[in-house]
Amino acid sequence: MSKVTRAMIMGAGLGTRMRPLTDDRPKPMVTVAGRTLIDHSIDRLIAAGVTRIVVNVHYKAEVLKAHLGKRRDVEIVYSDETETLLDTGGGVVKAIPHFSGEPFFVINSDSIWVEGTTPALPAMQKLWDADRMDGLLLLAEMETAMGYDGEGDFVLHSDGAVARARGSSEEPYAYPGVQIVHPRLFDGAPEGAFSTNIMWDRAIAARKLRGIVLDGVWIHVGTPDARSEAESYLAALSPA
């Protein structure tokens, strides 16, 4: 299997729920444990062998670009949504030409995690099979998910296929905003802004959407309170 070496970081959100921390900066530049959220994501991707990252931008785009311009350890290109926000699905569709038909990671910039013994992104690369999958979702156990107040997003069948958690009697998992997708997942996608959920549902019906469970703790940093919780948790893990 060829390694997935390209990625997209979703950085175009307005960060409304994160105010006042986002009054002067986009949400990807909020810091946790002394590092911006987007740098946490980039560090993980580089460690997994990713060499090209596309970042979509909207709110305070120039601030984010100036910050990322200081990095020299990976190629970073931008997908400009300053005029119109395209939601998760539309944002990926606009960026797809940057990937030259290759599969790529997609990571939400407000998602960080603490690894167990098996690093998440390399495990996803190992499991990824472009012949059998249109998408591979990282899933987080509900008991350890921090900053998440949902009732579960997906269930994972014994063959690795995922389905929606709603209405299922199986154990639910949270979706921490990390996936590998093949560009064909978005074939026939709607124009303009739309949610990736539309394409996931189609892939679920075709049994082309798979899942892998995170070995570790996922932290959703979506509000100032969640950021404080993340800071406290990570500080407790650090040696004195």
Secondary structure, DSSP 8 states (H G I E B T S, - for coil): -----EEEEE-----GGGTTTTSSS-GGG-EETTEEHHHHHHHHHHHTT--EEEEEE-TTHHHHHHHHTT--SSEEEEEE-SS---HHHHHHHHHGGGGTT--EEEEETTEEEEE-SS-HHHHHHHH--TTT-SEEEEEEETTT-BS--SS-SEEE-TTSBEEESTT--S-EEE--SEEEE-GGGGTT--SSS--THHHHHHHHHTT-EEEEE-SEEEEE--SHHHHHHHHHHHHHHS--
